[in-house]
Amino acid sequence: MRTAKPVGTWRRALASSGGGTTGTSVAGVGLGDARRTVGLELAATSYSIGRRHAPGAVGSVSFKVHRILPGAVGLAVGVENVVNWGDSDAGRSVYGAASRVFRINQDPRMRLGAFALTVGAGNGRFRSERDVNTDQGTITPFGSVAFFIAQPVTVIADWTGQDLVVGTSFVPLRKVPLVFTPGIADLTHRAGDGARFVMGVGYGLRFRGPF
């Protein structure tokens, strides 16, 4: 009998720049078994935190289908902002990506035990600011690299397709799935707003069900 492992997540990101502070929140769920068949992730995003609207008044729904292959390889395709509500200006973005984890040490939990590399391509928000402003329907590459410094700490560099984000992710309590990810966005000054501080907070739940 197959079991499903839905994962519920909550995340709030704060971006601080000269224009003030804004935030988003995401509630997501994962279904299926990506190792045996495929996994499906659904996410609802609220863009109205810190703005003139009430939380949840402006948002969207996105989804991703992914598969984990032997050799620590992952494949994913997804669509962001399939459904929008409120006065959201977030356009639809279609993307595909491949990831692989490379072990540096025999035990990846050791210091500098492994790193993960992701490469992909997409349209929509992955395009450069110039292509967005001129409404060019281009497909733009993106990618990231994450180094597992120690068991609770990971250092991440992420090229979004239009700017560079660097940060660190850490779990302060080993038995509590609470993840903090502070970082600096737009280090290349290509996204128009300039370098700014960002913070993500995530909490995951896993349970089995007869799906």
C-alpha beads as a LAMMPS data file, in Angstrom:
LAMMPS data file: protein, C-alpha beads

211 atoms
210 bonds

1 atom types
1 bond types

-500.0 500.0 xlo xhi
-500.0 500.0 ylo yhi
-500.0 500.0 zlo zhi

Masses

1 110.0

Atoms # bond

1 1 1 0.000 0.000 0.000
2 1 1 1.431 3.365 -0.991
3 1 1 1.522 6.220 1.448
4 1 1 1.540 9.933 0.851
5 1 1 3.795 12.316 2.698
6 1 1 2.149 15.733 2.575
7 1 1 4.407 18.518 3.815
8 1 1 2.940 21.755 5.126
9 1 1 5.177 24.818 5.091
10 1 1 4.818 28.411 6.155
11 1 1 7.284 31.110 5.182
12 1 1 7.431 34.838 5.624
13 1 1 10.028 36.891 3.735
14 1 1 10.898 40.489 4.518
15 1 1 12.689 42.645 1.963
16 1 1 14.127 45.928 3.218
17 1 1 15.429 48.595 0.848
18 1 1 15.138 52.300 0.353
19 1 1 11.483 51.861 -0.486
20 1 1 10.600 50.391 2.909
21 1 1 9.719 46.917 4.074
22 1 1 7.347 44.441 2.461
23 1 1 6.669 40.767 2.950
24 1 1 5.035 37.648 1.574
25 1 1 3.733 34.462 3.170
26 1 1 3.461 31.024 1.585
27 1 1 1.399 28.007 2.660
28 1 1 2.272 24.840 0.764
29 1 1 1.579 21.128 0.719
30 1 1 3.451 18.258 -0.935
31 1 1 1.767 15.059 -2.130
32 1 1 3.017 11.762 -3.504
33 1 1 6.369 9.991 -3.384
34 1 1 9.014 11.597 -5.600
35 1 1 11.366 8.615 -5.192
36 1 1 8.884 5.968 -6.362
37 1 1 6.742 7.924 -8.809
38 1 1 6.412 11.718 -8.740
39 1 1 5.780 14.358 -6.122
40 1 1 3.399 17.292 -6.430
41 1 1 3.759 20.548 -4.526
42 1 1 1.005 23.167 -4.317
43 1 1 1.596 26.606 -2.818
44 1 1 -0.639 29.584 -2.069
45 1 1 1.175 32.921 -1.716
46 1 1 -0.033 36.132 -0.095
47 1 1 1.716 39.261 -1.417
48 1 1 -0.145 41.738 0.787
49 1 1 1.846 41.629 4.040
50 1 1 3.101 45.104 4.886
51 1 1 1.018 46.738 2.157
52 1 1 -2.288 48.595 2.181
53 1 1 -4.256 45.353 1.779
54 1 1 -5.178 42.861 4.459
55 1 1 -3.104 39.638 4.541
56 1 1 -4.420 37.242 1.915
57 1 1 -6.188 39.931 -0.117
58 1 1 -3.588 39.703 -2.921
59 1 1 -2.033 36.397 -3.885
60 1 1 -1.618 33.449 -6.208
61 1 1 -1.424 29.665 -6.478
62 1 1 1.572 27.794 -7.939
63 1 1 2.479 24.138 -8.458
64 1 1 5.533 21.965 -9.099
65 1 1 5.958 18.331 -10.195
66 1 1 9.267 16.699 -9.291
67 1 1 11.096 13.371 -9.372
68 1 1 14.104 12.099 -7.398
69 1 1 16.388 9.779 -9.387
70 1 1 19.268 7.514 -8.348
71 1 1 22.564 9.311 -7.832
72 1 1 21.039 12.147 -5.795
73 1 1 19.568 13.752 -8.934
74 1 1 16.303 15.681 -8.908
75 1 1 14.163 16.942 -11.797
76 1 1 11.328 19.455 -11.541
77 1 1 8.908 21.401 -13.725
78 1 1 6.504 23.978 -12.411
79 1 1 4.279 26.949 -13.037
80 1 1 4.157 29.939 -10.707
81 1 1 1.063 32.142 -10.356
82 1 1 -1.307 29.820 -12.204
83 1 1 -4.193 31.582 -10.447
84 1 1 -4.047 35.181 -9.167
85 1 1 -6.460 37.212 -7.053
86 1 1 -6.640 40.791 -5.833
87 1 1 -4.671 43.404 -7.748
88 1 1 -1.594 41.180 -8.087
89 1 1 0.731 42.038 -10.976
90 1 1 2.646 38.755 -10.651
91 1 1 2.699 37.174 -14.095
92 1 1 2.784 33.468 -14.847
93 1 1 6.232 31.817 -14.905
94 1 1 6.958 28.358 -16.343
95 1 1 10.260 26.684 -15.499
96 1 1 12.218 23.452 -15.458
97 1 1 15.214 22.563 -13.308
98 1 1 17.651 19.764 -12.508
99 1 1 19.570 19.352 -9.252
100 1 1 22.291 17.059 -7.952
101 1 1 23.935 16.621 -4.564
102 1 1 27.691 15.946 -4.636
103 1 1 29.329 14.376 -1.607
104 1 1 32.666 15.805 -0.522
105 1 1 33.023 13.535 2.514
106 1 1 31.753 10.013 3.006
107 1 1 29.368 11.306 5.660
108 1 1 27.537 14.375 4.236
109 1 1 26.700 15.482 7.796
110 1 1 30.368 16.275 8.435
111 1 1 31.757 19.792 8.023
112 1 1 31.846 20.635 4.311
113 1 1 30.255 17.250 3.723
114 1 1 28.456 17.993 0.440
115 1 1 27.202 20.617 -1.963
116 1 1 24.139 20.850 -4.210
117 1 1 24.014 22.321 -7.704
118 1 1 20.819 23.397 -9.497
119 1 1 20.465 24.601 -13.089
120 1 1 17.301 25.477 -14.937
121 1 1 15.517 27.842 -17.277
122 1 1 12.231 29.690 -17.216
123 1 1 10.234 32.642 -18.474
124 1 1 8.206 35.212 -16.554
125 1 1 10.006 36.377 -13.411
126 1 1 13.228 34.609 -14.435
127 1 1 13.750 37.103 -17.274
128 1 1 16.072 40.083 -17.005
129 1 1 14.543 43.406 -15.977
130 1 1 15.124 44.738 -19.485
131 1 1 13.185 41.864 -21.034
132 1 1 10.387 42.329 -18.509
133 1 1 10.153 46.061 -19.228
134 1 1 10.089 45.503 -23.006
135 1 1 7.715 42.506 -22.699
136 1 1 10.122 40.071 -24.327
137 1 1 9.000 36.442 -24.081
138 1 1 12.502 35.096 -23.482
139 1 1 13.574 31.940 -21.660
140 1 1 16.359 32.700 -19.208
141 1 1 18.755 30.348 -17.402
142 1 1 19.005 30.352 -13.619
143 1 1 20.922 28.324 -11.069
144 1 1 22.163 27.979 -7.530
145 1 1 24.866 26.298 -5.474
146 1 1 24.510 25.351 -1.813
147 1 1 27.396 24.236 0.433
148 1 1 26.545 22.198 3.529
149 1 1 28.986 23.811 5.961
150 1 1 27.869 21.783 8.972
151 1 1 24.759 19.733 9.746
152 1 1 22.506 22.725 10.627
153 1 1 24.139 25.378 8.366
154 1 1 24.098 25.812 4.566
155 1 1 25.561 28.696 2.529
156 1 1 23.672 29.480 -0.684
157 1 1 24.336 31.524 -3.835
158 1 1 21.341 31.868 -6.154
159 1 1 21.231 33.437 -9.630
160 1 1 17.522 34.088 -10.218
161 1 1 17.873 34.937 -13.901
162 1 1 18.006 38.668 -13.218
163 1 1 19.960 39.123 -9.984
164 1 1 22.254 37.402 -7.483
165 1 1 21.147 36.430 -3.987
166 1 1 23.520 35.059 -1.337
167 1 1 22.543 33.867 2.090
168 1 1 22.759 31.187 4.710
169 1 1 20.193 28.699 5.938
170 1 1 20.288 27.244 9.437
171 1 1 18.174 25.177 11.806
172 1 1 18.694 26.474 15.374
173 1 1 16.969 23.510 17.079
174 1 1 17.910 20.055 15.827
175 1 1 14.571 18.405 16.589
176 1 1 12.373 21.313 15.486
177 1 1 11.905 21.759 11.671
178 1 1 12.202 25.549 11.869
179 1 1 14.519 27.037 9.228
180 1 1 15.869 30.611 9.069
181 1 1 17.343 31.926 5.808
182 1 1 18.773 35.477 5.942
183 1 1 20.493 36.892 2.870
184 1 1 21.294 39.820 0.598
185 1 1 19.432 40.165 -2.718
186 1 1 20.389 41.966 -5.956
187 1 1 24.121 42.089 -5.341
188 1 1 24.631 42.804 -9.056
189 1 1 22.201 45.799 -9.008
190 1 1 20.409 44.402 -12.065
191 1 1 16.871 44.239 -10.620
192 1 1 16.358 47.982 -10.189
193 1 1 15.960 48.193 -6.389
194 1 1 19.596 47.777 -5.356
195 1 1 21.049 45.450 -2.742
196 1 1 18.640 44.705 0.107
197 1 1 18.298 42.425 3.094
198 1 1 15.888 39.492 2.875
199 1 1 14.803 37.015 5.514
200 1 1 12.880 33.759 5.157
201 1 1 11.413 31.642 7.958
202 1 1 10.039 28.167 7.247
203 1 1 8.403 25.431 9.295
204 1 1 7.684 21.960 7.897
205 1 1 5.294 19.206 8.942
206 1 1 5.265 15.657 7.620
207 1 1 2.513 13.095 8.020
208 1 1 1.234 9.947 6.349
209 1 1 -2.209 9.544 4.915
210 1 1 -4.247 7.175 2.733
211 1 1 -3.830 9.140 -0.506

Bonds

1 1 1 2
2 1 2 3
3 1 3 4
4 1 4 5
5 1 5 6
6 1 6 7
7 1 7 8
8 1 8 9
9 1 9 10
10 1 10 11
11 1 11 12
12 1 12 13
13 1 13 14
14 1 14 15
15 1 15 16
16 1 16 17
17 1 17 18
18 1 18 19
19 1 19 20
20 1 20 21
21 1 21 22
22 1 22 23
23 1 23 24
24 1 24 25
25 1 25 26
26 1 26 27
27 1 27 28
28 1 28 29
29 1 29 30
30 1 30 31
31 1 31 32
32 1 32 33
33 1 33 34
34 1 34 35
35 1 35 36
36 1 36 37
37 1 37 38
38 1 38 39
39 1 39 40
40 1 40 41
41 1 41 42
42 1 42 43
43 1 43 44
44 1 44 45
45 1 45 46
46 1 46 47
47 1 47 48
48 1 48 49
49 1 49 50
50 1 50 51
51 1 51 52
52 1 52 53
53 1 53 54
54 1 54 55
55 1 55 56
56 1 56 57
57 1 57 58
58 1 58 59
59 1 59 60
60 1 60 61
61 1 61 62
62 1 62 63
63 1 63 64
64 1 64 65
65 1 65 66
66 1 66 67
67 1 67 68
68 1 68 69
69 1 69 70
70 1 70 71
71 1 71 72
72 1 72 73
73 1 73 74
74 1 74 75
75 1 75 76
76 1 76 77
77 1 77 78
78 1 78 79
79 1 79 80
80 1 80 81
81 1 81 82
82 1 82 83
83 1 83 84
84 1 84 85
85 1 85 86
86 1 86 87
87 1 87 88
88 1 88 89
89 1 89 90
90 1 90 91
91 1 91 92
92 1 92 93
93 1 93 94
94 1 94 95
95 1 95 96
96 1 96 97
97 1 97 98
98 1 98 99
99 1 99 100
100 1 100 101
101 1 101 102
102 1 102 103
103 1 103 104
104 1 104 105
105 1 105 106
106 1 106 107
107 1 107 108
108 1 108 109
109 1 109 110
110 1 110 111
111 1 111 112
112 1 112 113
113 1 113 114
114 1 114 115
115 1 115 116
116 1 116 117
117 1 117 118
118 1 118 119
119 1 119 120
120 1 120 121
121 1 121 122
122 1 122 123
123 1 123 124
124 1 124 125
125 1 125 126
126 1 126 127
127 1 127 128
128 1 128 129
129 1 129 130
130 1 130 131
131 1 131 132
132 1 132 133
133 1 133 134
134 1 134 135
135 1 135 136
136 1 136 137
137 1 137 138
138 1 138 139
139 1 139 140
140 1 140 141
141 1 141 142
142 1 142 143
143 1 143 144
144 1 144 145
145 1 145 146
146 1 146 147
147 1 147 148
148 1 148 149
149 1 149 150
150 1 150 151
151 1 151 152
152 1 152 153
153 1 153 154
154 1 154 155
155 1 155 156
156 1 156 157
157 1 157 158
158 1 158 159
159 1 159 160
160 1 160 161
161 1 161 162
162 1 162 163
163 1 163 164
164 1 164 165
165 1 165 166
166 1 166 167
167 1 167 168
168 1 168 169
169 1 169 170
170 1 170 171
171 1 171 172
172 1 172 173
173 1 173 174
174 1 174 175
175 1 175 176
176 1 176 177
177 1 177 178
178 1 178 179
179 1 179 180
180 1 180 181
181 1 181 182
182 1 182 183
183 1 183 184
184 1 184 185
185 1 185 186
186 1 186 187
187 1 187 188
188 1 188 189
189 1 189 190
190 1 190 191
191 1 191 192
192 1 192 193
193 1 193 194
194 1 194 195
195 1 195 196
196 1 196 197
197 1 197 198
198 1 198 199
199 1 199 200
200 1 200 201
201 1 201 202
202 1 202 203
203 1 203 204
204 1 204 205
205 1 205 206
206 1 206 207
207 1 207 208
208 1 208 209
209 1 209 210
210 1 210 211
